[in-house]
Amino acid sequence: MEIRIPSIETSIFQGKTTPEKGKIVGYAAIIEKLALTIPFPNTLALITEKSKKYNNEDWKVFPVSYQPEETLYKQLVFAIKYEGINLLVFKSLFDTIPKDVIQAILNIEPTGQYSRKIWFLYEWLQQEEIDVQVDLKKRKYLPLLDASMQYAIKGEESARQKIINNLPGTIDFCPLLFKTEKLEAHINANVSGKKNAFLSSIHKDVLQRASSFLLLKDSKASFAIEDESPKSKRAARWGQAIGQAGTKDVSKEELIRLQQIVIENDRFINMGFREKGGFVGEHDRSSGEPLPEHISAKWEDLDKLLTGLLNTNDKLLNSDLDAVLMATIVAFGFIFIHPFEDGNGRIHRYLIHHVLAKKKFSQQGMIFPVSSSILDHLDDYREVLENFSHPVLDFIDWEETTDHNVNVLNDTLDYYRYFDATKQAEFLYDCVHDTIENIIPNEVTYLTNYDEFKRYLDDEFEMPDKLVALLVRFLEQNAGKLSQRAIENEFALLSDTEVEEIERNYALVFEL
């Protein structure tokens, strides 16, 4: 007898108000009925009495003609067809439902495309075969992911189910991405091509200096995101590491090397991969109890997760997946796993640089200074991190340790390898767009203006470079005017007329 999965008639579900009266179906109905211990999808499916079909950020709304039969198989068919593949749901489902029940489901329509997809997912996720009585000799190969709904790679054929496995990952690490209007607009805008066309028009000397300034700026921004203000030497050292992004393959040894560059003083930190629990958050001021905002992957799972992440990285480098989408999968996967006691955030942002460089998104010898944009949009950054962390927190059982850390008690591996990375991809692409439209041009414009102003000072005053730099810094700090203190000290040799002339030219060149 097949498992019954009733649709859920409600006006509020999981804290979301339905856009109109209707029934929750698909993945959400399955999770609710079977009490699967996983977060609900970001977007839920709703059947309404009206004839209109539409989507918004939280809902996919369908007319009543789309109502699936209230059985597990038909709810799964609906979900695959209209909500895409959700690996976390399928893994949790297969771990919960007996194998013979899944086998019975697969024999309902054994040659059907949705049965074959479920069949493939069972054997891929569970790493064991299931008996399905079917002859597929006359059937064509079907892609697992619907490329009109989710981002996929070319994939490999699985002869057993005649399915093309076009998942952008491996069994041990495979976040998925949904196609959205925002992501499609960014990809079709060809921001990489625009950046390279813009950079080609810049004089080589200015470009080299801009690259050096932006590297240091990006390094400082990456520390500032962590609420740190490193000494110039330390920021320059990390900037130098960022500048080498893409030149070395990422490995576990390379990740440890990067941590050693990031952490200047390891006196109070256990370097290398964690061998205990970890979390991001505060401690209660009176009791010391952990107050987690994010709980890291169990340290016992780190080897499998990082091996999976690195294998997925290698797989995607050899695919045609968009560079920013790949950077999202690798870099955000790393930060959610959180394998180190300290240094995770800066290495996470380094991985963005690394992937963009490896995928030839960053050309002309310039590293893409995306951390500067992230710093400018820090609230949005925290929000997309929390988009993963907060829903998962509800399903992690943990206890406080004697040193006020966390010890995770349940199996959490799948949360960190099968998540929806769409929100993170949209954020990262917004930052990439901001970088090409604002941060890089602003730096190039500044250096061009600086050179013009310096030529004027050289011609009129034969002022040495150090004094020019000091003068410009004072003018920047005081809205284009020299302070009385500066006039009486460093620039006492200038007459009042000369000061006025310098201020006038500065305003003209820098367009104040």
Summary of the structure (lengths in Angstrom):
residues: 512
radius of gyration: 27.5
end to end distance: 76.7
largest distance: 96.6
contacts: 1589
relative contact order: 0.09
helix: 52%
strand: 12%
